[in-house]
Amino acid sequence: MNERKPQYSSLSGLNIERLYTAEHLKGWAPETDLGAPGEFPYTRGVYSTMYRGRLWTMRQFAGFGSAEDTNRRFKYLLQHGQTGLSVAFDMPTLMGLDSDDPRARGEVGCCGVAISSLADMERLFDGIALDQVTTSMTINGPAAVLFAMYLAVAERRGIPFEHLGGTLQNDILKEYIAQKEWLFPPEPSLRLITDTIAYSARQAPKWHPISISGYHIREAGSTAVQELAFTLYDGFTYVQAAVKAGLDVDAFAPQLSFFFNVHNDLFEEIAKFRAARRLWAREMQRRYHPSNPQSLLLRCHAQTAGCSLTAQQPMNNVVRTTLQALAAVLGGTQSLHTNSMDETLALPSEEAVKLALRTQQVIAHESEIPNTVDPLGGSYYVEALTNRLEEDAREYFRRLDEMGGMVKAIERGFPQREIIDASQRYLRDVEKKERILVGINEYTEPDSRPIPILKIGPNVEQEQVARLSDLRKSRDPFKMAGALEELQKAASCSDNLMPYLIEAVKAKATLGEICAALKEVFGTYREPVVL
């Protein structure tokens, strides 16, 4: 075994001292920088009792094959103690394509569930009480369309929208920065997002119309500092767009939520959650002056780091996920998804996803961690890391402000380049063995025992295509065309698009047809070359 070079830096490259003392907290004021849980600046948590009052929501990201396949997985997870649903959509759905689109061939149901119509959405939630569970939907470019389908399902069941709880990811800026699943240019995309925010504020007050996501920024290779800075600044951009559209900040800010990655550096990740709450509260107060304290709260969902999982020695992923989940809980998340050990190989099997859920349940009920709020608060190391992450994120805020905001920065390729550089530094450290990955560049084994994986057969695509064909034959084509025409007229002016989208899906227009109609008005996006 090669001798390891000592690594005395965090994953963000922050220099880590051998020992932390009060000297590292000079200028730090516990009264204003730490405070009490549930009080400004919310470093110690957004609620005074935190997990003593209520445990975090336990979600498992689920979606594969047909709507019926995923519906069965949802019910399996609910039976085993999951407390919220989290929907993964397949690539065609994420890109606003129908399952019978030629570009969807070979991808239908493979990395998530295939949803092309209101009928699919009804099958997805068949037998599940939408007013008794919260639902998170990981969808961005066509998010407003999928939200319209969900609302239409609730309407058909007689469930008032104000009884619906859940989250729509709906974060397009991070798509331009990291994940690259976009449909329209930035300005019309922001308009769609503000429409969902405004509609939710009026019609579905328990629904979070956007989950501002750092998860995919981190998965693309960013550091914790970059994830923190770019995610919060995206949030400011959405707030600014909504305010510019005429919304009062207090009318929608309490419904905003966030979504963070939880990587391997235990203490840096804990500090990241604490710094995020403090930064959001302070910057929202400084930039937008809300009168409702609820507008200052950063509520977040967290997911363990998919990019940290390894195909080699996949059982090791159980340990990684456990440590990451521990960091999320110690950091004070409101909701958590734990990755399954086999997710780097394929869609997670039932046994693997149950073990991932049990990981959360063991932390919740056996570790005694929920007994006290912010148990690491006051630690010299944790407080010093929290301060440093806040300082470095503020420097990014300053640079983004100077560029004229996030949209201008994206057009210049700034956040994209920062993430590329960070990713390359990390890979160089791994290649040089300056950072050890167990089973990858050290403690390797010649052969790993294969584990069973879930596979999607061609029948899923065939059945989905047949259903779409039947749908198109059975619907009223004039009613559907009229609904799309009304949608395009609304898109050409300033009307809120949500009511028109709901009418379109009820008229049996498909996801692909609706997105194609909007592209005729909004155009499409082409990424700038990043050198």
N, C-alpha and C positions, 0 to 999 in steps of 0.2 A: 504494500500500500504506500502510495506517495505521501510524503509529509505535507500537511496542509499549511498554507500560508495563513497566519492569523487574520481574521476579518473583523475589523473594528469600525464598521460603518453599518448603518441601517440599509434597508433595501432602497431607500431614496438617496443613499450616499451621504447621509448626515454623519459626521464624525461622532463616535460614541466614546465617552470617557470611561476610564476604568471604574471610577467611583463618582457618584453624584452626592453633593452635599448642599447645604443652604447657600453656599457661594454661587451655585449655578442658578439660583432663583433671585438674584439681586434685581430689584425693580419690580418684582412680581408682587402684586397686592392681593392676598386671599379674599379680601372683602369684595373687590370688584372683578378679579380675574377668575375666582373660583366660585364664590357665592354658595347658595344652597340649591339643592335639587328643586326644580320647578320654579326657580326665580332667575331673572336676568343676571348674567348672560347665558344661563342654562348649560354651563360647562359640565355640571354633574348630572344632567338629565332634564328632560322636558317636563317630567311629572314629579311631584314631591315624594310619592311613595314608590315610584318605578315598579319593579317586579313584585314588591310586597303587596301592591294593590292589584296588579294583573300581570301575568306572564306575557312575554312576547308572543306574537302570533307565529305558529309553526306552519310554514308552507313548504311544499315540495313541488318544484317546477315539473309539470307533467304535461305531456302532449306527444302523441305519436299515432301514426296510421290514420284510421278513420275517426269520425266523431264518436262512434260507438266504442272503439278501442279505448279512447281517452276517457270517455264517460265511465267505463269499467274501472280504470285506474283511479279516477277521482274517488269513486265509491270505496275502493279498496283502501285508499289513504285515509279517508274520513272514518272508516271503520276502525282503523288502527290509531286514531287519536290526532290526526292532522286537524288544525283549526282554521285553515284558510286555503283556498284553491289558487293555483298559479298556473296559467295557461301558456304552454310553449306552442307556437305555430310553425308550420313547415315553411321552407324557403319560398315557394310560390306565393303563399299567403303574405309573408313578410314583404314581398316585392309587389303586392297588389295584383297578382296574376291568378286566374282561375286554374283549377286542376287540369282542365282540358286544353290549356294553352300549350302550343308546341314547345315553348321555353320551359315548361314545367316538367317535361318528360324525365322520368327517372328520379325526381325529387319529391313526388307527392307522398306526404306522410312520413318522410324519412328523418327529419330532424325536429318534428313537431306535428301537430294535428293539422289536417287539411280542412280549411273552412273557406267555402266559396259562396255560400248563400245563407239566407236566414234559416232555411230548413236544416242546414248543417249545424248552425248555432243552437237550434232547438234540440237536435239530437245530442249535441255535446253536453247540454245541461239537463237532459231528461231525468226526471226523478230527483233532482237536486233543488232544494228550496232556496231560491236566490235571495230571499229576504232573511235567511237564517245563516248564510255563510258570506264571507267576504271573498271577492274574486279579483285576482291580479291578472292583467293581460299584457304580456310582453310583445307589444306591437307598436310600430312607430310611424312609418310613412303613411300607411292606410289606417292608422289608429282610429280616426273619427268614424270610418265605415264600420269597423268591427264593434265599436262602441254603440253605433246606431243599431246593429244587429242585436246586441245584448239588451238594449233598452226595448226593442221591439218584442223580444222574447218575454221580458217582464210584463209589457203591456198586454200581450195575448193571455198571460196568466192572471191578469188583474192585480198585479203587484204595483203599488204606487212607486214612482221613481225615488221619492224621498226615503223609501225603506231600503234602497239598494246601497250596499257598502262595498268598496273595493278600490282598485287603482288601475288606471290606464297608463302604460309607460309613456307613450306619446312624446318622446324627447327626440326631436329631429336634429338638434344641433350636434349631439354626440354621434349621430350617424355620419354627418359630414366630417367630423373629427376622427372617428375611430371605426365604427362598424360597417359603414358604407352601404346601408340599405335605405336609400332615399327614393322618392318618386318625383317631387316637385322642387323648384328652386327655393331658396330660403324664405323669401318674403311671403309667397302664398302658403308655404308650410307653417310659418308663424301665424298667419291669419287663421288656418285651420285649428291650430292649437288654442289661440285665444277664443275661437268660437266654442270649443269644447269646454274651456275654462268658464266662459260666461254662461253657457247653457247649464253646466253642472251647478254653478253657484245659485242659479234660479230654480232649477228643477230637481237636482239630485245632490242636496247639500252634504250627504254622508259619503259621496263619491270623491275620490282624489283624481282629478282629470289629467294629471301629469305626474310622473315619477322621474324626477330629474336624475339622470343616471351617470354615475361614475364607473359603474361596473365594467362596461365595455371599453371605456377609456383605459382602465387598468389592464383588462385582458389584451388590449392592443400593445401593451408594453410600457405604459407610463409608470412613473414612480408614485408613491403615496401622496407626495406634495402636489404633483401635477394632477392626479385624480381629484384631490381636494379642491385645488384652485380652479381647474377648468369646469368641474361640476357646479360649484357654487356660482361661478361667473355665468354659466349657462342659465342658472336659475335667475340671476339678476336680469338677464336678457329677456326671459319670458315675462318677468314682472313688468319690465319696461314696456314690452309690446302690449301687454294687457292694459296698462295704465294709459298708454298712447291711444288705445282703442276706446277709451272712455270709461273703463272700469275703475271703481274705487279700490285701492289696494286692500282694504279690510274686507271687501266683498268676496275676495277669492284667495288671498294669501293663506288663510287658515286651512285651505284644502290642498295646498301644495305638499308634495312628499318627495323624498329622495331615496336613492338606491345606490348602495356602496358595495364594493368588492371587499373581501377580507382575505388578505394574503398571509404569508408565512411569518412575517416579523411581528411577533405577538404584541410587544409593547408599542411599536410604532402604529399598529392598527388600532389599539385601544386609544392612543393619543389622537389619532386621526378623527375618530368619532367625537371626541371631546372638543377638539379644535373646530370641527365642522359646526357644531351647535353654537359655539361662541362666536365664530366668524359670521355665521348667517344672521344671528340676532343683532350683532353690532352693525353690520353693513346694511341690513334692512332698515334699521333705525336711522342710520346716517343718510341713506340714499332716498328713502321713501316715506319716512316719518309716519308710520301707521299709528293709529290711536288704540287699536285692539291688540293687547299683548299676545293673543293667539297668532297674530300675523308674524311674530318673531320666532316661532317655534320651528325647529328643524326636526321633523319626524321622518324616520328612515326605515327602509327595509335593507337587509344585508344578505349577501350570498357568498358562500365560501368560493375560493378562487379556482375556477375551472382550469386556468392556465397553469396552475401548480400541480395538477394531477399528472401522473405518469402512466404510460402503457406498460412499462417495465415494473415488475413487482407491484401489481395494482392493489394488493392488500395494504401496502404502505399508505395508500390514499385515505384509508380510514383514520389513520393517525393524523395526517395533515388536516383533514376536514375537522376532526375533533379540536385540534389546537386553534384552528381558524374560528370555529363556532364559539369557543371559549373567549376569544378576543372580542367577537361581536357582542357577546353578552356582557362582558366586563366593560365594554365601551358604551353600552346602553342602547342597543338597537330596539326598535319596536316590532320588528318582524324579521324572520330568519329562514333562509333556505340552506340546507346542507347538501352538498353534492354527494352523489353515490360513487362508490369506489370504481365502478366500471364505466363511468361517463366518458372517459377519454377513449374508450374502445367502441362504444355504441350507445344507443338509448339504454337507460338504466333498467335492469331487471327488477321484478317485484321484490325479491329478497334483498337486493342491494339498496333499493329505495327505502325499504322498511328499516334496514339497519341505519341509514342516514337519518331517518326520522327518530329512531330510538336514541341516536346520539344526542339530539336536542332534549329528548325527554329525560335522559340520564343527567344531563347538566341541570335541567330545570328542577328535578325532584330528588336527586341524590347528592349533588355537589354542595348544596347549601349556599351557593353563590347568590341566589336571589334574596337572601335574608337581609342584605344591607344594600344601600344605594351607593354606587360609585366606590366600591371597596378600595380602589387604588388611588383615590383622590388624596392629595397631599404627599404622595410619593415624590421624592426629589427627582427621580428619573422620569416618571410619567409626566409630571408637571413641566419639566424642562423640555421634554419632547413635544408636549402640547403647545408650549410657547413657540418652539422653533418651527413647527409645522404651520402655525398661524402666521408667523413672520414671513416665512418663505412663500406662503400662499398670497399674502398681501403684496409681495413684490410682483407676482404674476398679475394680480389685479391692476397694479400700477401700469404695467406694460400693456395690458389689454385695453385699459382706459386710453392710453396714449395712441393706440392704433385705431381708436374710434369704435371699439366694441368687438364682441365675439364674431359677428358676421364678417366684418372687415378683416379680422385676424384669420378667419378660415379662408377667405378669398386669397389672402397672402400666403397661406400654408403654414402659419406660425405654430398652432398647436400640433398639427400633423408632424412637423419637423421635430418639435420637442419630444414627442412620443417616440419617433423613429430613433433619435439619438439615445434616449434612455434605454430603449429595447436593445440596441446594439451594445451599449455598455454592459448591460446585464449578461448578454450572451457571451461577450468577451471574458467576463469574470468566470462564467461557468466553464468555458473552453480552457481557460488557464488554471482551472481548479482553485481559483481564489474564492469561489463560492461553491460549496458542496451541495449537490443534489443526490440524495441517497438513491442508489439504484441506477443513476444516470452517469455521473462521472466519478463515482466512488461506491464501494460496497456493491459492485455489480455481480450479476450471476449469468452464466452462459445461457441457460434456458429457464424460462419462466413457465410454471404450470398454467395452461390455458383455463380461463373461466368462461362459463356459458354466457352468451350475450343475446340480446333481443334483436331479431332481424325483421325487416319489413318486406313482405313479399309483393310481387307485381299485382296481386289481386286487389290491393288497396287502391292503386291508381285506376285499374280497370273499373272497379265498382264506383269510384268517385266520378269518373268520366261518364258512366252510364246514368248516374243520378242527375248530373248536370244536363244531359241530353233530355231526360224525362222532364226536368224542370222547365226547360226552354219550350218544350212542346205543350206543356199544360198551362202556362201562364197566358195572361191577356197581353199580347204584344203592344197594343196601343196604350194601355194603362202604363206599362213599363217604360215605353218610349216617352210618354208624356211626363212621367216622374223624372226621367233623366234630363229632359228639356228644361223643366222647372229648376232642377238642380244647377244646370249650366247658367241659366239666367241669374240665379241667386249668386253664383260664383263670380259673375261679371259685375256685380254691384257689391254692396256692403252688408247684405242680409246675413244673419247668422245661418250657417249651413246645416246645423244639426237637425232641425225639423225636416229639411228637404232630404237629408240622408236617410232619416227614419222612414219617410214616405217611399223613397226609392227601394230600400230593402224590403219593405212590406209589399211593394209592387213586383217583387221577385227579381229585381235587377241583381246581377251577381257582383261580387267584389271586383272582378276584372273589368266589367262593363262600367261600373261607377268610376273606377280609377281612370279608365280610358277617357270617359266623358270629362273628368276634371282636368286631365292633361291637355285636352283641346283648349281649355281656358287658361290654365296656369303654365303650361309648358313643362319641360323636363330639365333636370339639372345635370351639368357636366362638371366633373371635378377639375380644379386647377392642377397643373403639373407641379409636384413638390420635389424640389431638387435637394 
